[in-house]
Amino acid sequence: MVRIKVDADIELKAMEQKDRELVFATVDQNRGHLRKWLPWVDYMTSPEDYIGVIKVWQEDIDNGTGLQLGIFHRGEFVGMCGYNEIFSLSRRGQLGYWISKKGQGRGIVRRSVEKLVDYGFNTLELNRIEIICGEYNYRSQALPEAMGFTKEAVLADYEFLYDHYHDCIMYRQLKREYDSNKF
């Protein structure tokens, strides 16, 4: 099982089927907070809805096509962070993250993403890491901007959120940029 120690307070770990109730409970308690930017929240109505999702996360890890990890702060599950997709032939990965309202504003996601960027470049040997954020999701955008990612594109009607499309911004960092601008 994949486990990545971020620091004394944060650990990232691969989720297992036994974790589905934990994931559901956290999402369920944070529906209003999460649904504004995540298109899947309304469709997750029971712990059983995570059986297939966790299976896919595990298969992606096994196949090297993704790396979805739970964020545990002082042993408490507070969100998810990881590579939604890894394209090994082009050595590119797309990072995503979400955090509970309670976990927000403590630098938990920032430290987790910093660790995963380093892991992506130095362990997975990626050349390019992307982060895609909603155009008006300023909290989410603040992270890649603070980490020196380049705002590369606005993706029109990129994602459907329940009843409307919204634009997203693609940020990227290349390995050579990371090596010369360690954040």
Disulfide bonds with the S-S distance in Angstrom:
none
